[in-house]
Amino acid sequence: MTVELPELQQEIIDASTLERLLDDLAACAEDLEVLPKRGRHRPCEPGGSEWTLAATREALLCGELHGVQFRYRHQGQAWCDTVLPAPGGWRLTRMALGASSPPGTP
């Protein structure tokens, strides 16, 4: 049995591009789910207070978060974006999920 994996897109982005990404998510994403991670051994509690994009923006820019994953829909397609700190900014990894996969489903 062969499992087809989704194609990944990766890019190192700077602070202004991160700001534009968050603005685009606020304006265009449907069913947005924000999954923050504070550190390797300090994940944010599932079911805890929901993270807003504003809180996520501040936490990423000040280095409070180790990373964050955004799951959302745009024009009927489900997407998963992962943002992690990297030299020179942040590493953005984006992948399209199956068209019928709801956010929260890999």
PDB file as gemmi writes it, atoms N, CA and C in Angstrom:
CRYST1    1.000    1.000    1.000  90.00  90.00  90.00 P 1                      
ATOM      1  N   MET A   1       0.842  -1.171   0.000  1.00  0.00           N  
ATOM      2  CA  MET A   1       0.000   0.000   0.000  1.00  0.00           C  
ATOM      3  C   MET A   1       0.895   1.244   0.000  1.00  0.00           C  
ATOM      4  N   THR A   2       0.632   2.145  -0.904  1.00  0.00           N  
ATOM      5  CA  THR A   2       1.391   3.383  -0.996  1.00  0.00           C  
ATOM      6  C   THR A   2       0.555   4.525  -0.446  1.00  0.00           C  
ATOM      7  N   VAL A   3       1.144   5.259   0.467  1.00  0.00           N  
ATOM      8  CA  VAL A   3       0.462   6.414   1.047  1.00  0.00           C  
ATOM      9  C   VAL A   3       1.015   7.665   0.378  1.00  0.00           C  
ATOM     10  N   GLU A   4       0.132   8.449  -0.221  1.00  0.00           N  
ATOM     11  CA  GLU A   4       0.557   9.688  -0.858  1.00  0.00           C  
ATOM     12  C   GLU A   4       0.582  10.803   0.181  1.00  0.00           C  
ATOM     13  N   LEU A   5       1.737  11.423   0.339  1.00  0.00           N  
ATOM     14  CA  LEU A   5       1.888  12.504   1.310  1.00  0.00           C  
ATOM     15  C   LEU A   5       1.628  13.845   0.634  1.00  0.00           C  
ATOM     16  N   PRO A   6       1.083  14.793   1.394  1.00  0.00           N  
ATOM     17  CA  PRO A   6       0.844  16.110   0.800  1.00  0.00           C  
ATOM     18  C   PRO A   6       2.158  16.819   0.497  1.00  0.00           C  
ATOM     19  N   GLU A   7       2.140  17.642  -0.547  1.00  0.00           N  
ATOM     20  CA  GLU A   7       3.309  18.432  -0.908  1.00  0.00           C  
ATOM     21  C   GLU A   7       3.510  19.543   0.116  1.00  0.00           C  
ATOM     22  N   LEU A   8       4.758  19.750   0.519  1.00  0.00           N  
ATOM     23  CA  LEU A   8       5.091  20.803   1.484  1.00  0.00           C  
ATOM     24  C   LEU A   8       5.720  21.988   0.766  1.00  0.00           C  
ATOM     25  N   GLN A   9       5.410  23.172   1.259  1.00  0.00           N  
ATOM     26  CA  GLN A   9       6.080  24.389   0.804  1.00  0.00           C  
ATOM     27  C   GLN A   9       6.764  24.978   2.028  1.00  0.00           C  
ATOM     28  N   GLN A  10       8.044  25.331   1.899  1.00  0.00           N  
ATOM     29  CA  GLN A  10       8.777  25.901   3.035  1.00  0.00           C  
ATOM     30  C   GLN A  10       9.486  27.173   2.607  1.00  0.00           C  
ATOM     31  N   GLU A  11       9.547  28.100   3.538  1.00  0.00           N  
ATOM     32  CA  GLU A  11      10.195  29.387   3.279  1.00  0.00           C  
ATOM     33  C   GLU A  11      10.628  29.985   4.611  1.00  0.00           C  
ATOM     34  N   ILE A  12      11.751  30.680   4.618  1.00  0.00           N  
ATOM     35  CA  ILE A  12      12.139  31.489   5.777  1.00  0.00           C  
ATOM     36  C   ILE A  12      11.526  32.868   5.558  1.00  0.00           C  
ATOM     37  N   ILE A  13      10.761  33.338   6.548  1.00  0.00           N  
ATOM     38  CA  ILE A  13      10.087  34.629   6.419  1.00  0.00           C  
ATOM     39  C   ILE A  13      10.585  35.592   7.493  1.00  0.00           C  
ATOM     40  N   ASP A  14      10.548  36.884   7.180  1.00  0.00           N  
ATOM     41  CA  ASP A  14      10.960  37.901   8.146  1.00  0.00           C  
ATOM     42  C   ASP A  14       9.737  38.398   8.918  1.00  0.00           C  
ATOM     43  N   ALA A  15       9.962  39.339   9.826  1.00  0.00           N  
ATOM     44  CA  ALA A  15       8.880  39.823  10.697  1.00  0.00           C  
ATOM     45  C   ALA A  15       7.748  40.471   9.906  1.00  0.00           C  
ATOM     46  N   SER A  16       8.073  41.237   8.866  1.00  0.00           N  
ATOM     47  CA  SER A  16       6.998  41.889   8.104  1.00  0.00           C  
ATOM     48  C   SER A  16       6.168  40.868   7.334  1.00  0.00           C  
ATOM     49  N   THR A  17       6.801  39.812   6.838  1.00  0.00           N  
ATOM     50  CA  THR A  17       6.054  38.756   6.146  1.00  0.00           C  
ATOM     51  C   THR A  17       5.204  37.971   7.135  1.00  0.00           C  
ATOM     52  N   LEU A  18       5.723  37.741   8.336  1.00  0.00           N  
ATOM     53  CA  LEU A  18       4.931  37.088   9.380  1.00  0.00           C  
ATOM     54  C   LEU A  18       3.695  37.929   9.697  1.00  0.00           C  
ATOM     55  N   GLU A  19       3.872  39.237   9.802  1.00  0.00           N  
ATOM     56  CA  GLU A  19       2.740  40.140  10.063  1.00  0.00           C  
ATOM     57  C   GLU A  19       1.694  40.027   8.949  1.00  0.00           C  
ATOM     58  N   ARG A  20       2.158  39.999   7.689  1.00  0.00           N  
ATOM     59  CA  ARG A  20       1.218  39.879   6.561  1.00  0.00           C  
ATOM     60  C   ARG A  20       0.497  38.534   6.580  1.00  0.00           C  
ATOM     61  N   LEU A  21       1.220  37.459   6.931  1.00  0.00           N  
ATOM     62  CA  LEU A  21       0.590  36.143   7.034  1.00  0.00           C  
ATOM     63  C   LEU A  21      -0.542  36.177   8.058  1.00  0.00           C  
ATOM     64  N   LEU A  22      -0.273  36.742   9.227  1.00  0.00           N  
ATOM     65  CA  LEU A  22      -1.290  36.802  10.277  1.00  0.00           C  
ATOM     66  C   LEU A  22      -2.463  37.690   9.860  1.00  0.00           C  
ATOM     67  N   ASP A  23      -2.178  38.793   9.160  1.00  0.00           N  
ATOM     68  CA  ASP A  23      -3.253  39.649   8.647  1.00  0.00           C  
ATOM     69  C   ASP A  23      -4.101  38.895   7.622  1.00  0.00           C  
ATOM     70  N   ASP A  24      -3.447  38.134   6.730  1.00  0.00           N  
ATOM     71  CA  ASP A  24      -4.180  37.345   5.730  1.00  0.00           C  
ATOM     72  C   ASP A  24      -5.052  36.290   6.394  1.00  0.00           C  
ATOM     73  N   LEU A  25      -4.522  35.621   7.418  1.00  0.00           N  
ATOM     74  CA  LEU A  25      -5.320  34.624   8.136  1.00  0.00           C  
ATOM     75  C   LEU A  25      -6.541  35.275   8.771  1.00  0.00           C  
ATOM     76  N   ALA A  26      -6.353  36.451   9.363  1.00  0.00           N  
ATOM     77  CA  ALA A  26      -7.475  37.155   9.998  1.00  0.00           C  
ATOM     78  C   ALA A  26      -8.534  37.536   8.969  1.00  0.00           C  
ATOM     79  N   ALA A  27      -8.102  37.940   7.785  1.00  0.00           N  
ATOM     80  CA  ALA A  27      -9.033  38.432   6.772  1.00  0.00           C  
ATOM     81  C   ALA A  27      -9.676  37.325   5.940  1.00  0.00           C  
ATOM     82  N   CYS A  28      -8.943  36.237   5.699  1.00  0.00           N  
ATOM     83  CA  CYS A  28      -9.395  35.278   4.684  1.00  0.00           C  
ATOM     84  C   CYS A  28      -9.643  33.853   5.169  1.00  0.00           C  
ATOM     85  N   ALA A  29      -9.098  33.474   6.319  1.00  0.00           N  
ATOM     86  CA  ALA A  29      -9.206  32.077   6.763  1.00  0.00           C  
ATOM     87  C   ALA A  29     -10.587  31.797   7.345  1.00  0.00           C  
ATOM     88  N   GLU A  30     -11.098  30.629   7.039  1.00  0.00           N  
ATOM     89  CA  GLU A  30     -12.345  30.150   7.633  1.00  0.00           C  
ATOM     90  C   GLU A  30     -12.000  29.005   8.576  1.00  0.00           C  
ATOM     91  N   ASP A  31     -12.786  28.840   9.622  1.00  0.00           N  
ATOM     92  CA  ASP A  31     -12.590  27.746  10.589  1.00  0.00           C  
ATOM     93  C   ASP A  31     -11.158  27.714  11.122  1.00  0.00           C  
ATOM     94  N   LEU A  32     -10.615  28.873  11.448  1.00  0.00           N  
ATOM     95  CA  LEU A  32      -9.224  28.971  11.890  1.00  0.00           C  
ATOM     96  C   LEU A  32      -9.039  28.344  13.266  1.00  0.00           C  
ATOM     97  N   GLU A  33      -8.028  27.496  13.367  1.00  0.00           N  
ATOM     98  CA  GLU A  33      -7.638  26.884  14.633  1.00  0.00           C  
ATOM     99  C   GLU A  33      -6.172  27.239  14.878  1.00  0.00           C  
ATOM    100  N   VAL A  34      -5.858  27.777  16.050  1.00  0.00           N  
ATOM    101  CA  VAL A  34      -4.496  28.175  16.406  1.00  0.00           C  
ATOM    102  C   VAL A  34      -3.986  27.209  17.468  1.00  0.00           C  
ATOM    103  N   LEU A  35      -2.871  26.523  17.161  1.00  0.00           N  
ATOM    104  CA  LEU A  35      -2.298  25.526  18.068  1.00  0.00           C  
ATOM    105  C   LEU A  35      -0.879  25.953  18.445  1.00  0.00           C  
ATOM    106  N   PRO A  36      -0.731  26.703  19.548  1.00  0.00           N  
ATOM    107  CA  PRO A  36       0.588  27.193  19.950  1.00  0.00           C  
ATOM    108  C   PRO A  36       1.398  26.135  20.700  1.00  0.00           C  
ATOM    109  N   LYS A  37       2.724  26.309  20.658  1.00  0.00           N  
ATOM    110  CA  LYS A  37       3.618  25.448  21.428  1.00  0.00           C  
ATOM    111  C   LYS A  37       4.648  26.337  22.110  1.00  0.00           C  
ATOM    112  N   ARG A  38       4.699  26.257  23.430  1.00  0.00           N  
ATOM    113  CA  ARG A  38       5.609  27.114  24.199  1.00  0.00           C  
ATOM    114  C   ARG A  38       7.047  26.624  24.160  1.00  0.00           C  
ATOM    115  N   GLY A  39       7.266  25.351  24.056  1.00  0.00           N  
ATOM    116  CA  GLY A  39       8.623  24.812  24.033  1.00  0.00           C  
ATOM    117  C   GLY A  39       8.568  23.307  23.927  1.00  0.00           C  
ATOM    118  N   ARG A  40       9.725  22.709  23.768  1.00  0.00           N  
ATOM    119  CA  ARG A  40       9.792  21.267  23.569  1.00  0.00           C  
ATOM    120  C   ARG A  40       9.056  20.510  24.670  1.00  0.00           C  
ATOM    121  N   HIS A  41       9.199  20.938  25.904  1.00  0.00           N  
ATOM    122  CA  HIS A  41       8.568  20.239  27.022  1.00  0.00           C  
ATOM    123  C   HIS A  41       7.446  21.052  27.646  1.00  0.00           C  
ATOM    124  N   ARG A  42       7.002  22.102  26.971  1.00  0.00           N  
ATOM    125  CA  ARG A  42       5.958  22.963  27.521  1.00  0.00           C  
ATOM    126  C   ARG A  42       4.872  23.255  26.486  1.00  0.00           C  
ATOM    127  N   PRO A  43       4.166  22.242  25.999  1.00  0.00           N  
ATOM    128  CA  PRO A  43       3.090  22.545  25.061  1.00  0.00           C  
ATOM    129  C   PRO A  43       1.977  23.301  25.768  1.00  0.00           C  
ATOM    130  N   CYS A  44       1.270  24.109  25.019  1.00  0.00           N  
ATOM    131  CA  CYS A  44       0.120  24.804  25.596  1.00  0.00           C  
ATOM    132  C   CYS A  44      -0.979  23.783  25.831  1.00  0.00           C  
ATOM    133  N   GLU A  45      -1.718  23.985  26.874  1.00  0.00           N  
ATOM    134  CA  GLU A  45      -2.729  23.021  27.271  1.00  0.00           C  
ATOM    135  C   GLU A  45      -3.864  22.969  26.251  1.00  0.00           C  
ATOM    136  N   PRO A  46      -4.190  21.750  25.741  1.00  0.00           N  
ATOM    137  CA  PRO A  46      -5.346  21.648  24.860  1.00  0.00           C  
ATOM    138  C   PRO A  46      -6.603  21.985  25.640  1.00  0.00           C  
ATOM    139  N   GLY A  47      -7.524  22.625  24.978  1.00  0.00           N  
ATOM    140  CA  GLY A  47      -8.777  22.969  25.643  1.00  0.00           C  
ATOM    141  C   GLY A  47      -8.651  24.164  26.554  1.00  0.00           C  
ATOM    142  N   GLY A  48      -7.448  24.740  26.655  1.00  0.00           N  
ATOM    143  CA  GLY A  48      -7.269  25.939  27.469  1.00  0.00           C  
ATOM    144  C   GLY A  48      -7.872  27.133  26.758  1.00  0.00           C  
ATOM    145  N   SER A  49      -7.522  28.311  27.220  1.00  0.00           N  
ATOM    146  CA  SER A  49      -8.093  29.492  26.590  1.00  0.00           C  
ATOM    147  C   SER A  49      -7.676  29.534  25.124  1.00  0.00           C  
ATOM    148  N   GLU A  50      -8.607  29.915  24.272  1.00  0.00           N  
ATOM    149  CA  GLU A  50      -8.309  29.975  22.851  1.00  0.00           C  
ATOM    150  C   GLU A  50      -7.327  31.097  22.579  1.00  0.00           C  
ATOM    151  N   TRP A  51      -6.399  30.854  21.692  1.00  0.00           N  
ATOM    152  CA  TRP A  51      -5.417  31.854  21.318  1.00  0.00           C  
ATOM    153  C   TRP A  51      -5.983  32.695  20.188  1.00  0.00           C  
ATOM    154  N   THR A  52      -5.918  33.989  20.351  1.00  0.00           N  
ATOM    155  CA  THR A  52      -6.310  34.892  19.276  1.00  0.00           C  
ATOM    156  C   THR A  52      -5.096  35.122  18.385  1.00  0.00           C  
ATOM    157  N   LEU A  53      -5.345  35.617  17.184  1.00  0.00           N  
ATOM    158  CA  LEU A  53      -4.223  35.945  16.312  1.00  0.00           C  
ATOM    159  C   LEU A  53      -3.385  37.071  16.904  1.00  0.00           C  
ATOM    160  N   ALA A  54      -4.028  38.023  17.581  1.00  0.00           N  
ATOM    161  CA  ALA A  54      -3.281  39.128  18.199  1.00  0.00           C  
ATOM    162  C   ALA A  54      -2.336  38.609  19.280  1.00  0.00           C  
ATOM    163  N   ALA A  55      -2.819  37.702  20.128  1.00  0.00           N  
ATOM    164  CA  ALA A  55      -1.974  37.128  21.184  1.00  0.00           C  
ATOM    165  C   ALA A  55      -0.861  36.281  20.576  1.00  0.00           C  
ATOM    166  N   THR A  56      -1.180  35.552  19.518  1.00  0.00           N  
ATOM    167  CA  THR A  56      -0.187  34.718  18.852  1.00  0.00           C  
ATOM    168  C   THR A  56       0.892  35.586  18.212  1.00  0.00           C  
ATOM    169  N   ARG A  57       0.476  36.670  17.565  1.00  0.00           N  
ATOM    170  CA  ARG A  57       1.422  37.606  16.935  1.00  0.00           C  
ATOM    171  C   ARG A  57       2.420  38.126  17.971  1.00  0.00           C  
ATOM    172  N   GLU A  58       1.898  38.608  19.085  1.00  0.00           N  
ATOM    173  CA  GLU A  58       2.753  39.161  20.141  1.00  0.00           C  
ATOM    174  C   GLU A  58       3.700  38.098  20.697  1.00  0.00           C  
ATOM    175  N   ALA A  59       3.178  36.897  20.953  1.00  0.00           N  
ATOM    176  CA  ALA A  59       3.987  35.825  21.536  1.00  0.00           C  
ATOM    177  C   ALA A  59       5.080  35.359  20.578  1.00  0.00           C  
ATOM    178  N   LEU A  60       4.782  35.295  19.278  1.00  0.00           N  
ATOM    179  CA  LEU A  60       5.801  34.907  18.305  1.00  0.00           C  
ATOM    180  C   LEU A  60       6.889  35.971  18.190  1.00  0.00           C  
ATOM    181  N   LEU A  61       6.472  37.230  18.087  1.00  0.00           N  
ATOM    182  CA  LEU A  61       7.436  38.311  17.886  1.00  0.00           C  
ATOM    183  C   LEU A  61       8.347  38.528  19.090  1.00  0.00           C  
ATOM    184  N   CYS A  62       7.854  38.244  20.308  1.00  0.00           N  
ATOM    185  CA  CYS A  62       8.706  38.435  21.493  1.00  0.00           C  
ATOM    186  C   CYS A  62       9.428  37.146  21.890  1.00  0.00           C  
ATOM    187  N   GLY A  63       9.218  36.054  21.149  1.00  0.00           N  
ATOM    188  CA  GLY A  63       9.932  34.812  21.422  1.00  0.00           C  
ATOM    189  C   GLY A  63       9.333  33.956  22.518  1.00  0.00           C  
ATOM    190  N   GLU A  64       8.106  34.262  22.935  1.00  0.00           N  
ATOM    191  CA  GLU A  64       7.446  33.485  23.988  1.00  0.00           C  
ATOM    192  C   GLU A  64       7.038  32.098  23.501  1.00  0.00           C  
ATOM    193  N   LEU A  65       6.735  31.967  22.212  1.00  0.00           N  
ATOM    194  CA  LEU A  65       6.312  30.679  21.662  1.00  0.00           C  
ATOM    195  C   LEU A  65       7.456  30.012  20.915  1.00  0.00           C  
ATOM    196  N   HIS A  66       7.528  28.698  21.053  1.00  0.00           N  
ATOM    197  CA  HIS A  66       8.488  27.903  20.291  1.00  0.00           C  
ATOM    198  C   HIS A  66       7.992  27.733  18.859  1.00  0.00           C  
ATOM    199  N   GLY A  67       6.703  27.798  18.683  1.00  0.00           N  
ATOM    200  CA  GLY A  67       6.110  27.643  17.362  1.00  0.00           C  
ATOM    201  C   GLY A  67       4.607  27.685  17.457  1.00  0.00           C  
ATOM    202  N   VAL A  68       3.976  27.661  16.302  1.00  0.00           N  
ATOM    203  CA  VAL A  68       2.516  27.660  16.254  1.00  0.00           C  
ATOM    204  C   VAL A  68       2.074  26.993  14.955  1.00  0.00           C  
ATOM    205  N   GLN A  69       0.952  26.330  15.036  1.00  0.00           N  
ATOM    206  CA  GLN A  69       0.365  25.720  13.852  1.00  0.00           C  
ATOM    207  C   GLN A  69      -1.007  26.343  13.641  1.00  0.00           C  
ATOM    208  N   PHE A  70      -1.275  26.710  12.394  1.00  0.00           N  
ATOM    209  CA  PHE A  70      -2.575  27.254  12.014  1.00  0.00           C  
ATOM    210  C   PHE A  70      -3.237  26.250  11.085  1.00  0.00           C  
ATOM    211  N   ARG A  71      -4.444  25.858  11.434  1.00  0.00           N  
ATOM    212  CA  ARG A  71      -5.236  24.990  10.557  1.00  0.00           C  
ATOM    213  C   ARG A  71      -6.471  25.777  10.171  1.00  0.00           C  
ATOM    214  N   TYR A  72      -6.773  25.788   8.880  1.00  0.00           N  
ATOM    215  CA  TYR A  72      -7.843  26.647   8.393  1.00  0.00           C  
ATOM    216  C   TYR A  72      -8.307  26.201   7.010  1.00  0.00           C  
ATOM    217  N   ARG A  73      -9.365  26.838   6.552  1.00  0.00           N  
ATOM    218  CA  ARG A  73      -9.860  26.649   5.192  1.00  0.00           C  
ATOM    219  C   ARG A  73      -9.749  27.978   4.451  1.00  0.00           C  
ATOM    220  N   HIS A  74      -9.423  27.861   3.173  1.00  0.00           N  
ATOM    221  CA  HIS A  74      -9.417  29.028   2.292  1.00  0.00           C  
ATOM    222  C   HIS A  74      -9.930  28.573   0.934  1.00  0.00           C  
ATOM    223  N   GLN A  75     -11.001  29.188   0.483  1.00  0.00           N  
ATOM    224  CA  GLN A  75     -11.640  28.852  -0.789  1.00  0.00           C  
ATOM    225  C   GLN A  75     -11.913  27.353  -0.902  1.00  0.00           C  
ATOM    226  N   GLY A  76     -12.419  26.760   0.180  1.00  0.00           N  
ATOM    227  CA  GLY A  76     -12.817  25.357   0.174  1.00  0.00           C  
ATOM    228  C   GLY A  76     -11.695  24.359   0.403  1.00  0.00           C  
ATOM    229  N   GLN A  77     -10.463  24.805   0.439  1.00  0.00           N  
ATOM    230  CA  GLN A  77      -9.314  23.922   0.647  1.00  0.00           C  
ATOM    231  C   GLN A  77      -8.853  24.030   2.098  1.00  0.00           C  
ATOM    232  N   ALA A  78      -8.587  22.887   2.735  1.00  0.00           N  
ATOM    233  CA  ALA A  78      -8.047  22.874   4.097  1.00  0.00           C  
ATOM    234  C   ALA A  78      -6.522  22.989   4.021  1.00  0.00           C  
ATOM    235  N   TRP A  79      -5.956  23.826   4.907  1.00  0.00           N  
ATOM    236  CA  TRP A  79      -4.519  24.088   4.941  1.00  0.00           C  
ATOM    237  C   TRP A  79      -3.979  23.938   6.355  1.00  0.00           C  
ATOM    238  N   CYS A  80      -2.700  23.656   6.443  1.00  0.00           N  
ATOM    239  CA  CYS A  80      -1.993  23.626   7.717  1.00  0.00           C  
ATOM    240  C   CYS A  80      -0.687  24.392   7.534  1.00  0.00           C  
ATOM    241  N   ASP A  81      -0.525  25.482   8.278  1.00  0.00           N  
ATOM    242  CA  ASP A  81       0.708  26.273   8.276  1.00  0.00           C  
ATOM    243  C   ASP A  81       1.381  26.102   9.630  1.00  0.00           C  
ATOM    244  N   THR A  82       2.673  25.809   9.622  1.00  0.00           N  
ATOM    245  CA  THR A  82       3.453  25.712  10.850  1.00  0.00           C  
ATOM    246  C   THR A  82       4.532  26.788  10.809  1.00  0.00           C  
ATOM    247  N   VAL A  83       4.643  27.555  11.886  1.00  0.00           N  
ATOM    248  CA  VAL A  83       5.635  28.626  11.981  1.00  0.00           C  
ATOM    249  C   VAL A  83       6.544  28.319  13.170  1.00  0.00           C  
ATOM    250  N   LEU A  84       7.850  28.231  12.898  1.00  0.00           N  
ATOM    251  CA  LEU A  84       8.860  27.962  13.928  1.00  0.00           C  
ATOM    252  C   LEU A  84       9.973  28.997  13.820  1.00  0.00           C  
ATOM    253  N   PRO A  85      10.588  29.384  14.948  1.00  0.00           N  
ATOM    254  CA  PRO A  85      11.722  30.306  14.872  1.00  0.00           C  
ATOM    255  C   PRO A  85      12.858  29.680  14.063  1.00  0.00           C  
ATOM    256  N   ALA A  86      13.554  30.523  13.307  1.00  0.00           N  
ATOM    257  CA  ALA A  86      14.683  30.066  12.493  1.00  0.00           C  
ATOM    258  C   ALA A  86      15.679  31.215  12.379  1.00  0.00           C  
ATOM    259  N   PRO A  87      16.941  30.911  12.070  1.00  0.00           N  
ATOM    260  CA  PRO A  87      17.897  31.996  11.846  1.00  0.00           C  
ATOM    261  C   PRO A  87      17.375  32.931  10.747  1.00  0.00           C  
ATOM    262  N   GLY A  88      17.344  34.205  11.033  1.00  0.00           N  
ATOM    263  CA  GLY A  88      16.869  35.176  10.052  1.00  0.00           C  
ATOM    264  C   GLY A  88      15.372  35.398  10.060  1.00  0.00           C  
ATOM    265  N   GLY A  89      14.654  34.778  10.986  1.00  0.00           N  
ATOM    266  CA  GLY A  89      13.204  34.980  11.041  1.00  0.00           C  
ATOM    267  C   GLY A  89      12.467  33.755  11.534  1.00  0.00           C  
ATOM    268  N   TRP A  90      11.533  33.275  10.711  1.00  0.00           N  
ATOM    269  CA  TRP A  90      10.708  32.121  11.057  1.00  0.00           C  
ATOM    270  C   TRP A  90      10.616  31.213   9.849  1.00  0.00           C  
ATOM    271  N   ARG A  91      10.566  29.913  10.113  1.00  0.00           N  
ATOM    272  CA  ARG A  91      10.355  28.945   9.039  1.00  0.00           C  
ATOM    273  C   ARG A  91       8.854  28.703   8.927  1.00  0.00           C  
ATOM    274  N   LEU A  92       8.317  28.964   7.746  1.00  0.00           N  
ATOM    275  CA  LEU A  92       6.915  28.695   7.453  1.00  0.00           C  
ATOM    276  C   LEU A  92       6.849  27.431   6.619  1.00  0.00           C  
ATOM    277  N   THR A  93       6.120  26.437   7.107  1.00  0.00           N  
ATOM    278  CA  THR A  93       5.867  25.213   6.356  1.00  0.00           C  
ATOM    279  C   THR A  93       4.373  25.145   6.114  1.00  0.00           C  
ATOM    280  N   ARG A  94       3.983  25.033   4.852  1.00  0.00           N  
ATOM    281  CA  ARG A  94       2.560  25.007   4.486  1.00  0.00           C  
ATOM    282  C   ARG A  94       2.273  23.730   3.716  1.00  0.00           C  
ATOM    283  N   MET A  95       1.133  23.126   4.049  1.00  0.00           N  
ATOM    284  CA  MET A  95       0.694  21.979   3.262  1.00  0.00           C  
ATOM    285  C   MET A  95      -0.819  22.012   3.120  1.00  0.00           C  
ATOM    286  N   ALA A  96      -1.255  21.583   1.953  1.00  0.00           N  
ATOM    287  CA  ALA A  96      -2.682  21.453   1.693  1.00  0.00           C  
ATOM    288  C   ALA A  96      -3.128  20.115   2.261  1.00  0.00           C  
ATOM    289  N   LEU A  97      -4.220  20.148   2.994  1.00  0.00           N  
ATOM    290  CA  LEU A  97      -4.811  18.918   3.511  1.00  0.00           C  
ATOM    291  C   LEU A  97      -5.869  18.466   2.519  1.00  0.00           C  
ATOM    292  N   GLY A  98      -6.366  17.255   2.665  1.00  0.00           N  
ATOM    293  CA  GLY A  98      -7.417  16.780   1.777  1.00  0.00           C  
ATOM    294  C   GLY A  98      -8.587  17.746   1.764  1.00  0.00           C  
ATOM    295  N   ALA A  99      -9.195  17.935   0.613  1.00  0.00           N  
ATOM    296  CA  ALA A  99     -10.289  18.907   0.478  1.00  0.00           C  
ATOM    297  C   ALA A  99     -11.417  18.628   1.452  1.00  0.00           C  
ATOM    298  N   SER A 100     -11.587  17.365   1.847  1.00  0.00           N  
ATOM    299  CA  SER A 100     -12.682  17.046   2.764  1.00  0.00           C  
ATOM    300  C   SER A 100     -12.235  16.981   4.220  1.00  0.00           C  
ATOM    301  N   SER A 101     -10.939  17.213   4.485  1.00  0.00           N  
ATOM    302  CA  SER A 101     -10.439  17.149   5.859  1.00  0.00           C  
ATOM    303  C   SER A 101     -10.776  18.427   6.603  1.00  0.00           C  
ATOM    304  N   PRO A 102     -11.471  18.332   7.736  1.00  0.00           N  
ATOM    305  CA  PRO A 102     -11.728  19.536   8.522  1.00  0.00           C  
ATOM    306  C   PRO A 102     -10.470  19.959   9.254  1.00  0.00           C  
ATOM    307  N   PRO A 103     -10.363  21.250   9.641  1.00  0.00           N  
ATOM    308  CA  PRO A 103      -9.224  21.653  10.460  1.00  0.00           C  
ATOM    309  C   PRO A 103      -9.150  20.773  11.704  1.00  0.00           C  
ATOM    310  N   GLY A 104      -7.935  20.480  12.126  1.00  0.00           N  
ATOM    311  CA  GLY A 104      -7.742  19.610  13.277  1.00  0.00           C  
ATOM    312  C   GLY A 104      -7.526  18.166  12.874  1.00  0.00           C  
ATOM    313  N   THR A 105      -7.667  17.884  11.565  1.00  0.00           N  
ATOM    314  CA  THR A 105      -7.470  16.535  11.057  1.00  0.00           C  
ATOM    315  C   THR A 105      -6.269  16.540  10.131  1.00  0.00           C  
ATOM    316  N   PRO A 106      -5.214  15.787  10.434  1.00  0.00           N  
ATOM    317  CA  PRO A 106      -4.036  15.773   9.547  1.00  0.00           C  
ATOM    318  C   PRO A 106      -4.338  15.123   8.222  1.00  0.00           C  
TER     319      PRO A 106                                                      
END                                                                             
